[in-house]
Amino acid sequence: MSEKRVLVAMSGGVDSSAAALLLQRQGYVCDGAMLKLLPGSDSRCCSEEDAAVARSAAYRLGMRFYVFNEVERFRRDVTEPFVAAYCAGLTPNPCIDCNRSLKFGALLDRALVLGYDYLATGHYARVTRDEATGMWQLRRARDRRKDQSYVLYQLTQHQLAHLLLPAGEYDKPALRELARQAGLVNADRADSQDICFVPDGDYAAFLERSGAVLTPGDFVDRAGNVLGRHRGLARYTTGQGKGLGISLGRHVYVVSKDPASNTVTLGDDADLYSRELSACRVNWIAGTAPATPLRCTAKTRYSQTETPAWAEPLPGDRLRLTFDEPQRAITAGQAAVLYDGEVVLGGGTIE
Protein backbone atom coordinates (compact mmCIF):
# COMPACT_ATOMS: atom_id res chain seq x y z
CA MET A 1 0.00 0.00 0.00
CA SER A 2 1.07 3.60 -0.49
CA GLU A 3 2.35 5.23 2.66
CA LYS A 4 -0.57 6.61 4.68
CA ARG A 5 -0.19 8.86 7.73
CA VAL A 6 -2.30 8.43 10.85
CA LEU A 7 -2.72 10.65 13.89
CA VAL A 8 -3.55 8.40 16.84
CA ALA A 9 -5.55 9.88 19.71
CA MET A 10 -3.69 8.63 22.79
CA SER A 11 -5.11 8.85 26.30
CA GLY A 12 -2.38 7.11 28.26
CA GLY A 13 -4.42 3.90 28.32
CA VAL A 14 -3.44 0.65 26.69
CA ASP A 15 -6.19 0.61 24.05
CA SER A 16 -4.99 3.65 22.10
CA SER A 17 -1.33 2.67 22.42
CA ALA A 18 -2.10 -0.82 21.15
CA ALA A 19 -4.08 0.75 18.30
CA ALA A 20 -0.95 2.66 17.25
CA LEU A 21 1.12 -0.53 17.43
CA LEU A 22 -1.39 -2.44 15.28
CA LEU A 23 -1.50 0.31 12.66
CA GLN A 24 2.28 0.43 12.43
CA ARG A 25 2.31 -3.30 11.79
CA GLN A 26 -0.20 -2.72 8.99
CA GLY A 27 2.21 -0.30 7.34
CA TYR A 28 0.82 3.06 8.42
CA VAL A 29 3.08 5.91 9.54
CA CYS A 30 1.74 7.01 12.91
CA ASP A 31 2.12 9.91 15.31
CA GLY A 32 0.36 10.35 18.65
CA ALA A 33 -1.71 13.19 20.06
CA MET A 34 -3.55 13.98 23.26
CA LEU A 35 -6.24 16.58 23.80
CA LYS A 36 -5.83 18.71 26.90
CA LEU A 37 -9.46 19.11 27.95
CA LEU A 38 -9.40 20.13 31.60
CA PRO A 39 -7.40 22.82 33.41
CA GLY A 40 -4.96 21.81 36.14
CA SER A 41 -2.55 18.93 36.37
CA ASP A 42 -4.54 16.50 38.52
CA SER A 43 -7.66 16.00 36.38
CA ARG A 44 -8.98 12.49 35.86
CA CYS A 45 -8.14 12.52 32.16
CA CYS A 46 -5.42 14.29 30.15
CA SER A 47 -3.39 14.82 33.35
CA GLU A 48 0.37 15.28 33.35
CA GLU A 49 0.70 11.60 34.30
CA ASP A 50 -1.56 10.56 31.39
CA ALA A 51 0.45 12.69 28.98
CA ALA A 52 3.74 11.27 30.28
CA VAL A 53 2.51 7.69 29.87
CA ALA A 54 1.12 8.35 26.38
CA ARG A 55 4.31 10.15 25.36
CA SER A 56 6.42 7.22 26.63
CA ALA A 57 4.35 4.75 24.57
CA ALA A 58 4.60 6.98 21.49
CA TYR A 59 8.36 7.31 21.80
CA ARG A 60 8.72 3.57 22.37
CA LEU A 61 6.98 3.10 19.03
CA GLY A 62 9.15 5.74 17.34
CA MET A 63 6.32 8.23 16.99
CA ARG A 64 6.11 11.96 17.49
CA PHE A 65 3.69 13.07 20.20
CA TYR A 66 1.60 16.24 20.44
CA VAL A 67 -0.63 17.78 23.09
CA PHE A 68 -3.36 20.08 21.75
CA ASN A 69 -5.10 22.46 24.13
CA GLU A 70 -8.89 22.30 23.77
CA VAL A 71 -9.83 23.36 27.32
CA GLU A 72 -12.07 26.20 26.15
CA ARG A 73 -13.92 24.13 23.55
CA PHE A 74 -14.44 21.31 26.07
CA ARG A 75 -15.94 23.76 28.53
CA ARG A 76 -18.21 25.28 25.88
CA ASP A 77 -19.33 22.08 24.15
CA VAL A 78 -19.26 19.51 26.95
CA THR A 79 -19.24 20.70 30.57
CA GLU A 80 -21.54 23.72 30.15
CA PRO A 81 -24.19 21.70 28.23
CA PHE A 82 -23.82 18.96 30.86
CA VAL A 83 -24.66 21.42 33.63
CA ALA A 84 -27.52 22.97 31.63
CA ALA A 85 -29.02 19.55 30.85
CA TYR A 86 -28.98 18.45 34.48
CA CYS A 87 -30.56 21.73 35.55
CA ALA A 88 -33.29 21.11 32.94
CA GLY A 89 -34.12 17.76 34.53
CA LEU A 90 -32.23 15.58 32.03
CA THR A 91 -29.55 12.93 32.59
CA PRO A 92 -26.98 13.68 29.87
CA ASN A 93 -24.18 11.54 28.46
CA PRO A 94 -21.22 13.93 28.08
CA CYS A 95 -18.99 11.29 26.43
CA ILE A 96 -21.20 11.50 23.34
CA ASP A 97 -20.84 15.29 23.21
CA CYS A 98 -17.08 14.96 23.68
CA ASN A 99 -16.80 12.47 20.82
CA ARG A 100 -18.89 14.66 18.53
CA SER A 101 -17.19 17.97 19.26
CA LEU A 102 -13.66 17.11 20.37
CA LYS A 103 -12.36 13.68 19.31
CA PHE A 104 -14.09 13.43 15.94
CA GLY A 105 -14.57 17.17 15.53
CA ALA A 106 -11.62 19.30 16.62
CA LEU A 107 -8.99 16.53 16.57
CA LEU A 108 -10.01 15.08 13.21
CA ASP A 109 -10.11 18.56 11.69
CA ARG A 110 -6.63 19.25 13.03
CA ALA A 111 -5.32 15.91 11.74
CA LEU A 112 -6.54 16.63 8.21
CA VAL A 113 -5.14 20.18 8.26
CA LEU A 114 -1.77 18.79 9.32
CA GLY A 115 -1.75 16.42 6.35
CA TYR A 116 -2.71 13.15 8.02
CA ASP A 117 -4.91 10.78 6.04
CA TYR A 118 -6.64 9.28 9.06
CA LEU A 119 -7.43 9.70 12.72
CA ALA A 120 -7.32 6.57 14.88
CA THR A 121 -8.59 5.95 18.40
CA GLY A 122 -8.66 3.04 20.81
CA HIS A 123 -12.45 2.71 20.77
CA TYR A 124 -13.86 -0.80 20.62
CA ALA A 125 -15.85 -0.60 17.38
CA ARG A 126 -15.16 -1.21 13.69
CA VAL A 127 -15.34 0.77 10.45
CA THR A 128 -16.20 -1.03 7.21
CA ARG A 129 -17.41 -0.06 3.76
CA ASP A 130 -20.42 -1.53 1.99
CA GLU A 131 -19.03 -2.58 -1.39
CA ALA A 132 -22.48 -2.50 -2.99
CA THR A 133 -23.35 1.07 -2.00
CA GLY A 134 -19.94 2.58 -1.25
CA MET A 135 -21.29 3.77 2.12
CA TRP A 136 -19.15 3.70 5.25
CA GLN A 137 -20.50 1.69 8.16
CA LEU A 138 -19.92 1.73 11.90
CA ARG A 139 -20.04 -1.77 13.35
CA ARG A 140 -19.93 -3.30 16.79
CA ALA A 141 -16.63 -4.51 18.20
CA ARG A 142 -15.76 -8.20 17.89
CA ASP A 143 -15.76 -8.34 21.69
CA ARG A 144 -19.36 -7.52 22.63
CA ARG A 145 -18.39 -7.05 26.28
CA LYS A 146 -16.19 -4.06 25.37
CA ASP A 147 -18.26 -2.71 22.46
CA GLN A 148 -18.34 1.11 22.47
CA SER A 149 -20.38 1.69 19.32
CA TYR A 150 -23.20 3.18 21.45
CA VAL A 151 -21.19 6.35 22.14
CA LEU A 152 -20.13 6.69 18.49
CA TYR A 153 -23.55 6.91 16.84
CA GLN A 154 -22.95 10.58 15.93
CA LEU A 155 -20.27 9.70 13.38
CA THR A 156 -20.81 10.87 9.80
CA GLN A 157 -19.76 9.51 6.41
CA HIS A 158 -16.98 12.12 6.24
CA GLN A 159 -15.64 11.15 9.65
CA LEU A 160 -15.85 7.40 9.02
CA ALA A 161 -13.94 7.83 5.75
CA HIS A 162 -10.99 9.18 7.77
CA LEU A 163 -11.28 6.96 10.86
CA LEU A 164 -9.40 3.80 11.85
CA LEU A 165 -10.49 1.69 14.84
CA PRO A 166 -8.10 -1.27 15.02
CA ALA A 167 -8.92 -2.15 18.65
CA GLY A 168 -12.40 -3.23 17.58
CA GLU A 169 -11.02 -6.43 16.09
CA TYR A 170 -9.54 -7.59 19.43
CA ASP A 171 -10.46 -8.26 23.02
CA LYS A 172 -8.81 -6.51 25.95
CA PRO A 173 -6.49 -9.35 27.05
CA ALA A 174 -5.14 -9.66 23.50
CA LEU A 175 -4.39 -5.92 23.32
CA ARG A 176 -2.66 -6.00 26.71
CA GLU A 177 -0.50 -8.90 25.56
CA LEU A 178 0.46 -7.08 22.36
CA ALA A 179 1.43 -4.02 24.40
CA ARG A 180 3.38 -6.17 26.85
CA GLN A 181 5.37 -7.81 24.08
CA ALA A 182 6.15 -4.38 22.61
CA GLY A 183 7.43 -3.14 25.98
CA LEU A 184 4.81 -0.43 26.41
CA VAL A 185 4.71 0.98 29.94
CA ASN A 186 0.91 1.08 30.03
CA ALA A 187 0.32 -2.56 29.08
CA ASP A 188 -1.22 -3.29 32.49
CA ARG A 189 -2.53 0.17 33.33
CA ALA A 190 -6.02 0.17 34.85
CA ASP A 191 -8.95 1.31 32.73
CA SER A 192 -10.38 4.76 33.38
CA GLN A 193 -13.80 4.88 35.01
CA ASP A 194 -16.62 7.38 35.42
CA ILE A 195 -16.94 10.74 33.69
CA CYS A 196 -13.52 12.36 33.44
CA PHE A 197 -14.54 15.72 34.91
CA VAL A 198 -16.58 14.13 37.74
CA PRO A 199 -14.02 11.57 38.96
CA ASP A 200 -15.72 10.95 42.31
CA GLY A 201 -19.13 10.41 40.70
CA ASP A 202 -20.69 13.25 42.73
CA TYR A 203 -22.56 15.06 39.95
CA ALA A 204 -24.45 17.30 42.36
CA ALA A 205 -21.23 18.65 43.90
CA PHE A 206 -19.80 19.30 40.42
CA LEU A 207 -22.96 21.15 39.39
CA GLU A 208 -22.83 23.32 42.51
CA ARG A 209 -19.15 24.09 41.90
CA SER A 210 -20.17 25.12 38.39
CA GLY A 211 -22.69 27.63 39.74
CA ALA A 212 -25.89 25.58 39.49
CA VAL A 213 -28.46 26.07 42.25
CA LEU A 214 -30.07 22.80 43.35
CA THR A 215 -33.44 23.87 44.69
CA PRO A 216 -35.28 21.52 47.08
CA GLY A 217 -38.83 20.54 46.15
CA ASP A 218 -41.48 17.89 46.61
CA PHE A 219 -41.46 14.17 46.06
CA VAL A 220 -44.93 13.30 44.72
CA ASP A 221 -46.74 10.14 43.70
CA ARG A 222 -48.35 9.71 40.27
CA ALA A 223 -51.56 11.29 41.55
CA GLY A 224 -49.68 14.39 42.68
CA ASN A 225 -49.81 13.69 46.40
CA VAL A 226 -46.81 15.05 48.29
CA LEU A 227 -44.65 12.28 49.80
CA GLY A 228 -41.73 14.29 51.16
CA ARG A 229 -38.94 16.68 50.14
CA HIS A 230 -36.14 16.18 47.64
CA ARG A 231 -32.76 17.97 47.60
CA GLY A 232 -32.73 19.22 44.01
CA LEU A 233 -33.70 17.57 40.69
CA ALA A 234 -30.12 16.98 39.60
CA ARG A 235 -29.53 14.56 42.49
CA TYR A 236 -31.93 12.03 40.97
CA THR A 237 -32.33 10.07 37.75
CA THR A 238 -35.08 7.89 36.31
CA GLY A 239 -35.02 4.40 37.81
CA GLN A 240 -33.08 5.43 40.91
CA GLY A 241 -34.19 3.51 43.98
CA LYS A 242 -31.42 4.25 46.46
CA GLY A 243 -30.30 7.42 48.20
CA LEU A 244 -33.73 9.03 48.02
CA GLY A 245 -33.77 9.89 51.71
CA ILE A 246 -37.42 8.95 52.10
CA SER A 247 -39.15 6.01 53.79
CA LEU A 248 -42.61 4.98 52.57
CA GLY A 249 -42.72 1.42 53.86
CA ARG A 250 -42.08 0.00 50.41
CA HIS A 251 -39.37 0.22 47.76
CA VAL A 252 -40.01 3.15 45.41
CA TYR A 253 -38.17 4.52 42.40
CA VAL A 254 -37.79 7.80 40.54
CA VAL A 255 -40.34 7.62 37.72
CA SER A 256 -39.95 11.14 36.31
CA LYS A 257 -38.81 14.70 37.05
CA ASP A 258 -40.66 17.92 36.24
CA PRO A 259 -38.49 21.07 36.13
CA ALA A 260 -41.55 23.32 35.77
CA SER A 261 -42.96 22.30 39.15
CA ASN A 262 -39.60 21.18 40.60
CA THR A 263 -41.11 17.82 41.58
CA VAL A 264 -39.78 14.28 41.48
CA THR A 265 -42.42 11.60 40.91
CA LEU A 266 -41.92 8.32 42.77
CA GLY A 267 -43.61 5.03 41.97
CA ASP A 268 -43.31 1.27 41.88
CA ASP A 269 -40.96 -0.69 39.63
CA ALA A 270 -43.88 -1.43 37.29
CA ASP A 271 -44.29 2.32 36.70
CA LEU A 272 -40.84 2.50 35.09
CA TYR A 273 -41.76 0.49 32.00
CA SER A 274 -42.78 2.02 28.67
CA ARG A 275 -42.70 0.97 25.02
CA GLU A 276 -42.29 4.29 23.26
CA LEU A 277 -39.94 7.28 23.23
CA SER A 278 -39.17 10.29 21.08
CA ALA A 279 -35.65 11.48 20.36
CA CYS A 280 -34.14 14.69 18.96
CA ARG A 281 -30.78 15.64 17.40
CA VAL A 282 -30.95 12.40 15.44
CA ASN A 283 -27.94 11.38 13.37
CA TRP A 284 -28.35 8.81 10.61
CA ILE A 285 -24.90 7.46 9.78
CA ALA A 286 -25.90 6.87 6.15
CA GLY A 287 -26.38 10.65 5.87
CA THR A 288 -30.14 10.67 5.27
CA ALA A 289 -33.14 9.42 7.22
CA PRO A 290 -35.06 6.42 5.85
CA ALA A 291 -38.22 7.32 3.97
CA THR A 292 -40.44 4.92 5.92
CA PRO A 293 -40.50 3.37 9.42
CA LEU A 294 -37.57 1.05 9.91
CA ARG A 295 -37.31 -2.30 11.66
CA CYS A 296 -34.24 -2.38 13.92
CA THR A 297 -32.94 -3.20 17.36
CA ALA A 298 -32.23 -0.41 19.81
CA LYS A 299 -31.02 0.37 23.30
CA THR A 300 -31.42 3.38 25.56
CA ARG A 301 -28.39 2.95 27.83
CA TYR A 302 -24.76 2.03 27.21
CA SER A 303 -24.92 -1.15 29.31
CA GLN A 304 -28.21 -2.48 27.92
CA THR A 305 -28.73 -5.25 25.41
CA GLU A 306 -30.56 -3.94 22.37
CA THR A 307 -34.10 -5.17 21.72
CA PRO A 308 -36.41 -5.21 18.65
CA ALA A 309 -38.20 -1.98 17.78
CA TRP A 310 -39.69 0.16 15.03
CA ALA A 311 -38.01 3.52 14.31
CA GLU A 312 -40.13 6.19 12.63
CA PRO A 313 -38.24 9.24 11.32
CA LEU A 314 -39.94 12.55 12.18
CA PRO A 315 -39.41 16.09 10.83
CA GLY A 316 -36.73 18.24 12.43
CA ASP A 317 -34.13 15.50 12.95
CA ARG A 318 -36.35 13.60 15.36
CA LEU A 319 -37.65 10.04 15.57
CA ARG A 320 -40.22 7.96 17.37
CA LEU A 321 -39.04 4.59 18.66
CA THR A 322 -41.55 1.87 19.57
CA PHE A 323 -40.23 -1.28 21.25
CA ASP A 324 -41.84 -4.70 20.93
CA GLU A 325 -41.57 -5.11 24.70
CA PRO A 326 -41.74 -2.43 27.43
CA GLN A 327 -38.34 -1.07 28.44
CA ARG A 328 -37.33 -0.10 31.97
CA ALA A 329 -36.34 3.42 33.00
CA ILE A 330 -36.11 5.16 29.64
CA THR A 331 -34.33 8.36 30.65
CA ALA A 332 -34.54 11.79 29.05
CA GLY A 333 -31.08 13.02 28.07
CA GLN A 334 -29.59 9.61 27.40
CA ALA A 335 -29.10 8.26 23.87
CA ALA A 336 -31.32 5.89 21.93
CA VAL A 337 -29.07 4.04 19.47
CA LEU A 338 -30.33 1.94 16.56
CA TYR A 339 -28.75 -1.18 15.07
CA ASP A 340 -29.24 -3.43 12.06
CA GLY A 341 -27.46 -6.55 13.20
CA GLU A 342 -23.81 -5.53 13.62
CA VAL A 343 -24.26 -2.16 11.92
CA VAL A 344 -25.06 1.05 13.81
CA LEU A 345 -27.78 2.95 11.96
CA GLY A 346 -27.65 6.08 14.11
CA GLY A 347 -29.40 7.48 17.13
CA GLY A 348 -30.53 10.55 19.02
CA THR A 349 -31.08 12.15 22.41
CA ILE A 350 -34.13 10.88 24.30
CA GLU A 351 -36.68 13.63 24.89
C-alpha positions as CSV (number, residue, x, y, z in Angstrom):
1,M,0.0,0.0,0.0
2,S,1.1,3.6,-0.5
3,E,2.3,5.2,2.7
4,K,-0.6,6.6,4.7
5,R,-0.2,8.9,7.7
6,V,-2.3,8.4,10.9
7,L,-2.7,10.6,13.9
8,V,-3.5,8.4,16.8
9,A,-5.6,9.9,19.7
10,M,-3.7,8.6,22.8
11,S,-5.1,8.8,26.3
12,G,-2.4,7.1,28.3
13,G,-4.4,3.9,28.3
14,V,-3.4,0.6,26.7
15,D,-6.2,0.6,24.1
16,S,-5.0,3.6,22.1
17,S,-1.3,2.7,22.4
18,A,-2.1,-0.8,21.2
19,A,-4.1,0.7,18.3
20,A,-0.9,2.7,17.2
21,L,1.1,-0.5,17.4
22,L,-1.4,-2.4,15.3
23,L,-1.5,0.3,12.7
24,Q,2.3,0.4,12.4
25,R,2.3,-3.3,11.8
26,Q,-0.2,-2.7,9.0
27,G,2.2,-0.3,7.3
28,Y,0.8,3.1,8.4
29,V,3.1,5.9,9.5
30,C,1.7,7.0,12.9
31,D,2.1,9.9,15.3
32,G,0.4,10.3,18.6
33,A,-1.7,13.2,20.1
34,M,-3.6,14.0,23.3
35,L,-6.2,16.6,23.8
36,K,-5.8,18.7,26.9
37,L,-9.5,19.1,27.9
38,L,-9.4,20.1,31.6
39,P,-7.4,22.8,33.4
40,G,-5.0,21.8,36.1
41,S,-2.5,18.9,36.4
42,D,-4.5,16.5,38.5
43,S,-7.7,16.0,36.4
44,R,-9.0,12.5,35.9
45,C,-8.1,12.5,32.2
46,C,-5.4,14.3,30.2
47,S,-3.4,14.8,33.3
48,E,0.4,15.3,33.4
49,E,0.7,11.6,34.3
50,D,-1.6,10.6,31.4
51,A,0.4,12.7,29.0
52,A,3.7,11.3,30.3
53,V,2.5,7.7,29.9
54,A,1.1,8.3,26.4
55,R,4.3,10.1,25.4
56,S,6.4,7.2,26.6
57,A,4.4,4.8,24.6
58,A,4.6,7.0,21.5
59,Y,8.4,7.3,21.8
60,R,8.7,3.6,22.4
61,L,7.0,3.1,19.0
62,G,9.2,5.7,17.3
63,M,6.3,8.2,17.0
64,R,6.1,12.0,17.5
65,F,3.7,13.1,20.2
66,Y,1.6,16.2,20.4
67,V,-0.6,17.8,23.1
68,F,-3.4,20.1,21.8
69,N,-5.1,22.5,24.1
70,E,-8.9,22.3,23.8
71,V,-9.8,23.4,27.3
72,E,-12.1,26.2,26.1
73,R,-13.9,24.1,23.5
74,F,-14.4,21.3,26.1
75,R,-15.9,23.8,28.5
76,R,-18.2,25.3,25.9
77,D,-19.3,22.1,24.1
78,V,-19.3,19.5,27.0
79,T,-19.2,20.7,30.6
80,E,-21.5,23.7,30.1
81,P,-24.2,21.7,28.2
82,F,-23.8,19.0,30.9
83,V,-24.7,21.4,33.6
84,A,-27.5,23.0,31.6
85,A,-29.0,19.5,30.9
86,Y,-29.0,18.4,34.5
87,C,-30.6,21.7,35.6
88,A,-33.3,21.1,32.9
89,G,-34.1,17.8,34.5
90,L,-32.2,15.6,32.0
91,T,-29.6,12.9,32.6
92,P,-27.0,13.7,29.9
93,N,-24.2,11.5,28.5
94,P,-21.2,13.9,28.1
95,C,-19.0,11.3,26.4
96,I,-21.2,11.5,23.3
97,D,-20.8,15.3,23.2
98,C,-17.1,15.0,23.7
99,N,-16.8,12.5,20.8
100,R,-18.9,14.7,18.5
101,S,-17.2,18.0,19.3
102,L,-13.7,17.1,20.4
103,K,-12.4,13.7,19.3
104,F,-14.1,13.4,15.9
105,G,-14.6,17.2,15.5
106,A,-11.6,19.3,16.6
107,L,-9.0,16.5,16.6
108,L,-10.0,15.1,13.2
109,D,-10.1,18.6,11.7
110,R,-6.6,19.3,13.0
111,A,-5.3,15.9,11.7
112,L,-6.5,16.6,8.2
113,V,-5.1,20.2,8.3
114,L,-1.8,18.8,9.3
115,G,-1.8,16.4,6.4
116,Y,-2.7,13.1,8.0
117,D,-4.9,10.8,6.0
118,Y,-6.6,9.3,9.1
119,L,-7.4,9.7,12.7
120,A,-7.3,6.6,14.9
121,T,-8.6,6.0,18.4
122,G,-8.7,3.0,20.8
123,H,-12.4,2.7,20.8
124,Y,-13.9,-0.8,20.6
125,A,-15.8,-0.6,17.4
126,R,-15.2,-1.2,13.7
127,V,-15.3,0.8,10.4
128,T,-16.2,-1.0,7.2
129,R,-17.4,-0.1,3.8
130,D,-20.4,-1.5,2.0
131,E,-19.0,-2.6,-1.4
132,A,-22.5,-2.5,-3.0
133,T,-23.3,1.1,-2.0
134,G,-19.9,2.6,-1.2
135,M,-21.3,3.8,2.1
136,W,-19.1,3.7,5.2
137,Q,-20.5,1.7,8.2
138,L,-19.9,1.7,11.9
139,R,-20.0,-1.8,13.4
140,R,-19.9,-3.3,16.8
141,A,-16.6,-4.5,18.2
142,R,-15.8,-8.2,17.9
143,D,-15.8,-8.3,21.7
144,R,-19.4,-7.5,22.6
145,R,-18.4,-7.1,26.3
146,K,-16.2,-4.1,25.4
147,D,-18.3,-2.7,22.5
148,Q,-18.3,1.1,22.5
149,S,-20.4,1.7,19.3
150,Y,-23.2,3.2,21.5
151,V,-21.2,6.4,22.1
152,L,-20.1,6.7,18.5
153,Y,-23.6,6.9,16.8
154,Q,-23.0,10.6,15.9
155,L,-20.3,9.7,13.4
156,T,-20.8,10.9,9.8
157,Q,-19.8,9.5,6.4
158,H,-17.0,12.1,6.2
159,Q,-15.6,11.2,9.7
160,L,-15.9,7.4,9.0
161,A,-13.9,7.8,5.7
162,H,-11.0,9.2,7.8
163,L,-11.3,7.0,10.9
164,L,-9.4,3.8,11.8
165,L,-10.5,1.7,14.8
166,P,-8.1,-1.3,15.0
167,A,-8.9,-2.2,18.6
168,G,-12.4,-3.2,17.6
169,E,-11.0,-6.4,16.1
170,Y,-9.5,-7.6,19.4
171,D,-10.5,-8.3,23.0
172,K,-8.8,-6.5,25.9
173,P,-6.5,-9.4,27.1
174,A,-5.1,-9.7,23.5
175,L,-4.4,-5.9,23.3
176,R,-2.7,-6.0,26.7
177,E,-0.5,-8.9,25.6
178,L,0.5,-7.1,22.4
179,A,1.4,-4.0,24.4
180,R,3.4,-6.2,26.9
181,Q,5.4,-7.8,24.1
182,A,6.2,-4.4,22.6
183,G,7.4,-3.1,26.0
184,L,4.8,-0.4,26.4
185,V,4.7,1.0,29.9
186,N,0.9,1.1,30.0
187,A,0.3,-2.6,29.1
188,D,-1.2,-3.3,32.5
189,R,-2.5,0.2,33.3
190,A,-6.0,0.2,34.8
191,D,-9.0,1.3,32.7
192,S,-10.4,4.8,33.4
193,Q,-13.8,4.9,35.0
194,D,-16.6,7.4,35.4
195,I,-16.9,10.7,33.7
196,C,-13.5,12.4,33.4
197,F,-14.5,15.7,34.9
198,V,-16.6,14.1,37.7
199,P,-14.0,11.6,39.0
200,D,-15.7,11.0,42.3
201,G,-19.1,10.4,40.7
202,D,-20.7,13.2,42.7
203,Y,-22.6,15.1,39.9
204,A,-24.4,17.3,42.4
205,A,-21.2,18.7,43.9
206,F,-19.8,19.3,40.4
207,L,-23.0,21.2,39.4
208,E,-22.8,23.3,42.5
209,R,-19.1,24.1,41.9
210,S,-20.2,25.1,38.4
211,G,-22.7,27.6,39.7
212,A,-25.9,25.6,39.5
213,V,-28.5,26.1,42.2
214,L,-30.1,22.8,43.3
215,T,-33.4,23.9,44.7
216,P,-35.3,21.5,47.1
217,G,-38.8,20.5,46.1
218,D,-41.5,17.9,46.6
219,F,-41.5,14.2,46.1
220,V,-44.9,13.3,44.7
221,D,-46.7,10.1,43.7
222,R,-48.3,9.7,40.3
223,A,-51.6,11.3,41.6
224,G,-49.7,14.4,42.7
225,N,-49.8,13.7,46.4
226,V,-46.8,15.0,48.3
227,L,-44.7,12.3,49.8
228,G,-41.7,14.3,51.2
229,R,-38.9,16.7,50.1
230,H,-36.1,16.2,47.6
231,R,-32.8,18.0,47.6
232,G,-32.7,19.2,44.0
233,L,-33.7,17.6,40.7
234,A,-30.1,17.0,39.6
235,R,-29.5,14.6,42.5
236,Y,-31.9,12.0,41.0
237,T,-32.3,10.1,37.8
238,T,-35.1,7.9,36.3
239,G,-35.0,4.4,37.8
240,Q,-33.1,5.4,40.9
241,G,-34.2,3.5,44.0
242,K,-31.4,4.3,46.5
243,G,-30.3,7.4,48.2
244,L,-33.7,9.0,48.0
245,G,-33.8,9.9,51.7
246,I,-37.4,9.0,52.1
247,S,-39.2,6.0,53.8
248,L,-42.6,5.0,52.6
249,G,-42.7,1.4,53.9
250,R,-42.1,0.0,50.4
251,H,-39.4,0.2,47.8
252,V,-40.0,3.2,45.4
253,Y,-38.2,4.5,42.4
254,V,-37.8,7.8,40.5
255,V,-40.3,7.6,37.7
256,S,-39.9,11.1,36.3
257,K,-38.8,14.7,37.0
258,D,-40.7,17.9,36.2
259,P,-38.5,21.1,36.1
260,A,-41.5,23.3,35.8
261,S,-43.0,22.3,39.2
262,N,-39.6,21.2,40.6
263,T,-41.1,17.8,41.6
264,V,-39.8,14.3,41.5
265,T,-42.4,11.6,40.9
266,L,-41.9,8.3,42.8
267,G,-43.6,5.0,42.0
268,D,-43.3,1.3,41.9
269,D,-41.0,-0.7,39.6
270,A,-43.9,-1.4,37.3
271,D,-44.3,2.3,36.7
272,L,-40.8,2.5,35.1
273,Y,-41.8,0.5,32.0
274,S,-42.8,2.0,28.7
275,R,-42.7,1.0,25.0
276,E,-42.3,4.3,23.3
277,L,-39.9,7.3,23.2
278,S,-39.2,10.3,21.1
279,A,-35.6,11.5,20.4
280,C,-34.1,14.7,19.0
281,R,-30.8,15.6,17.4
282,V,-31.0,12.4,15.4
283,N,-27.9,11.4,13.4
284,W,-28.4,8.8,10.6
285,I,-24.9,7.5,9.8
286,A,-25.9,6.9,6.1
287,G,-26.4,10.6,5.9
288,T,-30.1,10.7,5.3
289,A,-33.1,9.4,7.2
290,P,-35.1,6.4,5.9
291,A,-38.2,7.3,4.0
292,T,-40.4,4.9,5.9
293,P,-40.5,3.4,9.4
294,L,-37.6,1.0,9.9
295,R,-37.3,-2.3,11.7
296,C,-34.2,-2.4,13.9
297,T,-32.9,-3.2,17.4
298,A,-32.2,-0.4,19.8
299,K,-31.0,0.4,23.3
300,T,-31.4,3.4,25.6
301,R,-28.4,2.9,27.8
302,Y,-24.8,2.0,27.2
303,S,-24.9,-1.2,29.3
304,Q,-28.2,-2.5,27.9
305,T,-28.7,-5.3,25.4
306,E,-30.6,-3.9,22.4
307,T,-34.1,-5.2,21.7
308,P,-36.4,-5.2,18.6
309,A,-38.2,-2.0,17.8
310,W,-39.7,0.2,15.0
311,A,-38.0,3.5,14.3
312,E,-40.1,6.2,12.6
313,P,-38.2,9.2,11.3
314,L,-39.9,12.5,12.2
315,P,-39.4,16.1,10.8
316,G,-36.7,18.2,12.4
317,D,-34.1,15.5,12.9
318,R,-36.4,13.6,15.4
319,L,-37.6,10.0,15.6
320,R,-40.2,8.0,17.4
321,L,-39.0,4.6,18.7
322,T,-41.5,1.9,19.6
323,F,-40.2,-1.3,21.3
324,D,-41.8,-4.7,20.9
325,E,-41.6,-5.1,24.7
326,P,-41.7,-2.4,27.4
327,Q,-38.3,-1.1,28.4
328,R,-37.3,-0.1,32.0
329,A,-36.3,3.4,33.0
330,I,-36.1,5.2,29.6
331,T,-34.3,8.4,30.7
332,A,-34.5,11.8,29.0
333,G,-31.1,13.0,28.1
334,Q,-29.6,9.6,27.4
335,A,-29.1,8.3,23.9
336,A,-31.3,5.9,21.9
337,V,-29.1,4.0,19.5
338,L,-30.3,1.9,16.6
339,Y,-28.8,-1.2,15.1
340,D,-29.2,-3.4,12.1
341,G,-27.5,-6.6,13.2
342,E,-23.8,-5.5,13.6
343,V,-24.3,-2.2,11.9
344,V,-25.1,1.0,13.8
345,L,-27.8,3.0,12.0
346,G,-27.7,6.1,14.1
347,G,-29.4,7.5,17.1
348,G,-30.5,10.5,19.0
349,T,-31.1,12.1,22.4
350,I,-34.1,10.9,24.3
351,E,-36.7,13.6,24.9
